[in-house]
Amino acid sequence: MSDDVKLLTALLNKVDSILTGGDDVARPSPDSFLSWCLPGLPFQAADLQFAVKGITGKDGDETRTLVRTAAEFSRAVNYVPTVKNNTDEKHRHIYDQMGKSLWTVYDDVLKLSEVASSALTEEQKQKIKKFRSLMTVTKTVKDIVTDEKKQLVEDGPMIKAYKGKKAAYDEASLAYNSKRLAALNGDDKASVQDFTLNADTYRGKVRAAMDDWTTNGYKDDVEKINAFIHQISQKDLTLLKADLQDAFKIGKMTDPTSGGEFYLTSFYPGNFVNDDKGWTKFTFFAANTDSYSKQTHSSTSGGGGFNFGLWRVGGSGGSTKDTSLGSLDASDFYMEFSITQVSLSRPWFSPEFLLNTAWRFKEKLGQDALSDGNVPAKGQLTSYPTTAIFIKDVKIKSSSVHNFAETISSSLTAGASVGWGPFRISGSHSDSSTATTTRNNIVGDTLTIEGMQLLAFKSFPMPKSPNPSPDITRWV
């Protein structure tokens, strides 16, 4: 392993550890891994205001802007991650925006599936209807193009509270894990001293966030409701499927700027771009390369074929080309940035349906499984993004930074973007109607990357799906 690859692998291992690791206080999630954007997707605060204001503005112009930015974000975060260069369990998960969209696969499932059917009692039907009405609500909005009234599906008040408090818990866990790991691996003297003196305070914040999620975020109630719906729908899934089909149909929207269709996807907390609260400072020192490079994570480990060095992105079609822009000197390398995570919200999507054992694809249609459940998995939907990881205020220090400054400048002049692994250094990311540019500044041995970028996603690995129960005798 070259020094460059070892350095970047160790750096990404640390990012992985603070996001997916944990201990008895901030418990790790056993079913999530990171899918890296190559390179990161740049966003400005203005691009994400739809999560604060909704998609209805004070006038037509603001509404059009909110809808356009909501559409662009929704398209950006709903691709199915891919797995490249598999070597046993050591494989890399890439979010490359080149495959199917989540809503395309989900649409096929709703159209091409058949479900278990049996007689539910009237009481069971009413409970499912009641509980579903607590999960999502339908509101009426005006179409900015036709002025016609149309329906919009969004999270219900209970789910908004649940996801909002969960996001606060995730923030507290991220900050705690960052400080715990920095002390555990001896990142620097200050980190060790800080955690030694203040560990109880950081633990208390995690526990307080969990208590708040339970008390004010309906944590237990939501989980009980999901368990009840799952239990009943194992016998009869027809009522739930019909409800989900209606929600998906209503969820389809059109961006008047591009004319493209999309399914609205938002996030919690919605105001994170307007507030420094919730951002955690991340640092990485060259001296910690050996400590973190020894750790193994499914999102960063694996065989050859994926260049962790500097590389160039060229062409509007998203094609990539590895190139040598110089080697970062690992001996004096230092990197810092602020990092946060936001939970994605898709009211039109029901992962619970996909995990249910009471559905299957209709026979003789030749549909591939969503996932075969193996490691690595194969199928149409082996995983899907659940949480977006953003970074900002990136700074890299190395005595070798100046070696590739001219190459970066010439690459940008030629219309290319430059990234180091998943970190976008410069260049534009184009959507159907706009382009957001990442800029950098090199002074001496320091490279500063301006703005905010979406670095990676936490993704949920799909178990075997469909996985129909052999006890079901009637399918419709």
Secondary structure, 3 states (H helix, E strand, C coil): CCHHHHHHHHHHHHHHHHHHCCCCCCCCCCCCEEEEEEEEEEECHHHHCHHHHCCCCCCHHHHHHHHHHHHHHHHHCCECCEEEEEECCEEEEEECCCCCEHHHHHHHHHHHEEEECCCCCHHHHHHHHHHHHHHEEEEEEECCCCCCEEEEEEECHHHHHHHHHHHHHHHHHHHHHHHHHHHHCCCCHHHHHHHHHHHHHHHHHHHHHHHHHHHHCCHHHHHHHHHHHHHHHCCCCHHHHHHHHHHHHHHEEECCCCCCEEECCEEECCCHHHCCCCCEEEEEEHHHHHHHHCCCCCCCCCCCCCCCCEEEECCCCCCEEECCCCCCCHHHCEEEEEEEEEEEECCCCCHHHHHCCCEEECCCCCCCCCECCCCCCCCCCCEEEEEEEEEEEEEEECCCHHHHHHHHHHHHHCCCEEEECCEEEEEEEECCCCEEEECEEEECCEEEEEEEEEEEEEEEECCCECCCCCCCCCEC
